[in-house]
C-alpha cells in the first residue's frame, strides 16, 4: 500500500472504518452466513404459501438473522451475546416448526428444512462458544 493511501486509511475515524469491519465480521460468522442463506430460501419458497404462514416464516427468518447480527456487537462470552444467540435459536426453532406445518400442507420444503436445521446446529455451536469455561 502506498504511503498516501495508508495515511488516508489510518486517518479515518473508527466509525468510518466500521461498515467494512462489520461486514467482514458478519461474513466470518458461520451462523450468520447460514441464516442469511435460510432467509433467502424462505423468501423464495414462501412465494406460493398461504399468506399467514409465509409472513410468519419470513418474519422468523429475518428475526433470526437480526439476532445473530446483534449478538456480534457484544463481547464473545458476554451475557448479552448469549441472550441474542438464545433469541436467534428461538426464532430458528419457530421457523422450523413453520416449515413442518408447510410440509404437512404439501408445500415443498426439503432444501429450506435442511438449511434451517444446519443453522440451528451452528447456533448451538455459537451459544456453546459464549459460555465461560469453568476455571
Buried (B, 14 or more C-beta within 10 A) or exposed (E): EEEEEEEEEEEEEEEEEEEEEEEEBBEEBBBBBBBBBBBBBBBEBBEEBEEEBBEBBBBBBBBBBBBBBBBBEBEEEBEEBBBBBBBBBBBBBBBBBBBEBBBEEEBEBEEBBEBBBBBBBBBBEBBEEBEEEEE
